[in-house]
Structures are given as structure tokens and as C-alpha cells.
Amino acid sequence: MKANISRWIILLLALVCVVQAVSASFDIKKEDINPASGALEPKQHVTAHYVLTYDLDQKSGDSTTMNDETLEFSTGLQNPSWDFIVYRDGVKVYTSPTRGGNYPSLSEFEIYYGAGAELDVQLRGTVPESTTGKIEVIKIQHMRDKDVKDTYSMVRDVVSTQQVTGSLSVQQQRLKDLKADIDDKAGKGVDVAPAQAKYDAANQDLTHAASAGPSQAAGYIATATKAIDEAKVLLDKAWAEKEVSNAAATLETLDGMITYFVENRSMGSDPQVVAIMTKRESAVQFYSQAKDNLNANNYPLARSKATEGQNKANEALTDANTLREKIGDGFNLDSNLLLYIGAGVIIVLVIVGIVIYRKKTGWDELG
């Protein structure tokens, strides 16, 4: 059994070695695209410069033992021209004539120079006038017996004046809507400063985009779009925070009324006060849910729960105000004790004075 396992391990190792022996690939040693970044424009001139290191299976250099390996290239650029130069240990050993076409290839016979060989590739072309969306600037494939052993591609975005104009119009409308929303929330006491800062940045980017070329304008529009999206989130958050704060303030006022009934008027067991406290508990539950959703960044639900809590607290507060008007201020022994004692003393003194006066008057009449 152990012998069979050992044979299988040896066989697997052998297969791995075979796979490694027949595998071949290339590496990108240098990459230089002009323009280097950003979206491309129709009719724009583009150049690409690559230096590749590669490993082919050919061992002897004998053309009779070539393994049908090729490096195949392609591009979506219009009117392309290609220059290929092979270097070995820094010395130029092969120069291919300038080639045209979108699908040139180099055979193993052309580029095999053993270890240390490097392939210098230079591509020139223009973006087709009708191209929109994306374009494959260059694609490189290492083929062996019609199998793809390795591949590389460079794809870039392409924008036209028409596309930029349409995108600019859409984002300008979104910016206008954002401004109206900011003004509306500011009128409701919401802290709109963070959202306003994002609005200002987006407004500046869209202003620049309106006077820039398609490629540069696309960059400005992308940045503005991101700022508008962030502003909407910040405004939604601030709005939710305001609604939660409003609910908290109403609950605080309601608690003051309940304290008055319970402590000042000794009405804690009164059915009307109990009903008010029941509504207050319901409002607190909504308020707690609102705070939880606010912390979880679920701003619409936080706002909804805060509004429900606010409505229930307002309902209880209305009942409390009605009850207080109904019972009036009442008698408060603690706050008016001295006043009542003083009034009582005065009344007693007046009565005593009258009695003494009457007695004295009666004595004078008898005498």
C-alpha cells in the first residue's frame, strides 16, 4: 500500500515537472501609454511602448525543432503601426520592419534568442471617430500550438463630446435638485453645512467641465458625481439627526409635565395621568428604534421612527396640557405655607382685637 502511494506521489511530481517544462510566458518589464491616464477621445493620437521578457520552449535554436510558438498582438486603434526590436543582454539582435494592421504576430523563429532576450514593442495609432465606451489599446498573447499560454490587455475608456454633453446635463440637474433639497432642509433647522460643502465642490467641477475638452470634462464630471452622491448621504444623515433630536426635545417636555402631575399634584394613580404615561412609553420605544437605526446608518428608517415617536409624544403632551388646564394650579402647601400662616395669624389677631374692643366698650358703658 505504501509502495503504491509512493508511486502516485512520484507520478504527480513528474506531471508537475512536465507542466513546468512546457509552460511559457512573458512579463511586462516596461509600460508607457500616452496619454497616460484619463479617458480617450475620438480621433486622439495614442502611443504605447512596452518591453517584454519572455520564455520560449525552444532549446537548441534549430529551426527544425521550433514548437510553433508566437507572440500575437492586436489593437482597436485606427491606422496602427508597429515596431519590434529584440535585445539580448542589452544588445540589439533583431529589428522587424515597421508593420501595419491590427493583428501582427512574431514567430518563434524571429524572436528566439535564448535566455536574456527582451522584446521592445512600440505602437502608434488613433482612436476611431465612431468609438464610444471602451477601446482595447493593445492585447498581447503568447500562443503555443494554438493554445493561449499567457495574455495581457490594456483597455481605456473613450468619451465623445456628445456623451460629455449628455452627462453634464444630467449632473447639472442633479446639482440643481440637491440645492433645492439643501435649502428645504435648512428651513427646517437641519445642519446642512457638510452637504453644502460637497455641493460647492461639485458645482465648481461642473463649471470646469462645461469649458473643458471631452476627456478632461469626463474627469470633472466623475468627481462632481461622487461629490453629489456624498452630499445626498450627508444631508439625509443630518435630516435624520434633526428628527431624532426633535423627538428627544418633545419627550423631555412631556417628562416635565408628568413629573408635575406625579410629584406636585400627587396624581400618579389618576387614570388620565396613567394614559399619558402609557403614550409616553410608546413614544420612547419609537425614539429608541430611531436612535438604533441612526447608528446603523439607516437614515430613512431612523427618520420614520423618530417621526412616529414625535407624533406619539405630541399626542401625550396635548393630553397633558388639556389635563393641566382642567385641574388648574391647585393648592400647593409647600410653596404657600408661610403665606397662609401669616394670613391666619392676622385673622386671629383681628378677631382677638374685636373681642377685646367689644369687652372694653361694654365696661365703659357699665361704668
Secondary structure as GFF3:
##gff-version 3
##sequence-region A 1 367
A	DSSP	alpha_helix	2	22	.	.	.	ID=ss1
A	DSSP	beta_strand	26	34	.	.	.	ID=ss2
A	DSSP	beta_strand	45	54	.	.	.	ID=ss3
A	DSSP	three_ten_helix	63	65	.	.	.	ID=ss4
A	DSSP	beta_strand	69	74	.	.	.	ID=ss5
A	DSSP	beta_strand	78	88	.	.	.	ID=ss6
A	DSSP	beta_strand	91	100	.	.	.	ID=ss7
A	DSSP	beta_strand	105	107	.	.	.	ID=ss8
A	DSSP	alpha_helix	108	111	.	.	.	ID=ss9
A	DSSP	beta_strand	117	126	.	.	.	ID=ss10
A	DSSP	beta_strand	133	144	.	.	.	ID=ss11
A	DSSP	beta_strand	147	158	.	.	.	ID=ss12
A	DSSP	alpha_helix	161	187	.	.	.	ID=ss13
A	DSSP	alpha_helix	193	210	.	.	.	ID=ss14
A	DSSP	alpha_helix	214	259	.	.	.	ID=ss15
A	DSSP	pi_helix	260	264	.	.	.	ID=ss16
A	DSSP	alpha_helix	271	295	.	.	.	ID=ss17
A	DSSP	alpha_helix	299	327	.	.	.	ID=ss18
A	DSSP	alpha_helix	333	366	.	.	.	ID=ss19
###
